[in-house]
Amino acid sequence: MGENGVFFVVYGEPVPKQSFRYSAKGSYQSDRVKDWQEIVAQTAKMNWKGVPMTGPVAVHLAFSRKTQ
């Protein structure tokens, strides 16, 4: 990638982001969603060496899975 870009790969089974769930104790996200979100965030942080971006950004996502 160029000086203003970053490329990284996150290994594992992608977990779709869900709407918050609600119970008598309040709202929550499943542990699977939170864990996957943390893995993606940490991988991105490890690969981004610049300062935080400001203004518009473009994002390209590609997912691949093994066929069964």
Solvent accessible surface area in square Angstrom, and as a share of the most:
residue,aa,sasa,rsa
1,M,170,0.76
2,G,57,0.55
3,E,167,0.75
4,N,120,0.62
5,G,26,0.25
6,V,48,0.28
7,F,144,0.60
8,F,68,0.28
9,V,74,0.43
10,V,37,0.21
11,Y,185,0.70
12,G,57,0.55
13,E,98,0.44
14,P,39,0.24
15,V,20,0.12
16,P,98,0.62
17,K,130,0.55
18,Q,63,0.28
19,S,96,0.62
20,F,108,0.45
21,R,111,0.41
22,Y,172,0.65
23,S,62,0.40
24,A,117,0.91
25,K,201,0.85
26,G,34,0.32
27,S,62,0.40
28,Y,101,0.38
29,Q,18,0.08
30,S,29,0.19
31,D,98,0.51
32,R,151,0.55
33,V,4,0.02
34,K,103,0.44
35,D,87,0.45
36,W,37,0.13
37,Q,95,0.42
38,E,95,0.43
39,I,84,0.43
40,V,50,0.29
41,A,37,0.28
42,Q,77,0.34
43,T,19,0.11
44,A,31,0.24
45,K,137,0.58
46,M,128,0.57
47,N,58,0.30
48,W,65,0.23
49,K,172,0.73
50,G,44,0.43
51,V,121,0.69
52,P,116,0.73
53,M,98,0.44
54,T,126,0.73
55,G,59,0.56
56,P,142,0.89
57,V,88,0.51
58,A,103,0.80
59,V,112,0.65
60,H,164,0.73
61,L,125,0.62
62,A,89,0.69
63,F,141,0.59
64,S,108,0.70
65,R,163,0.59
66,K,193,0.82
67,T,134,0.78
68,Q,220,0.98
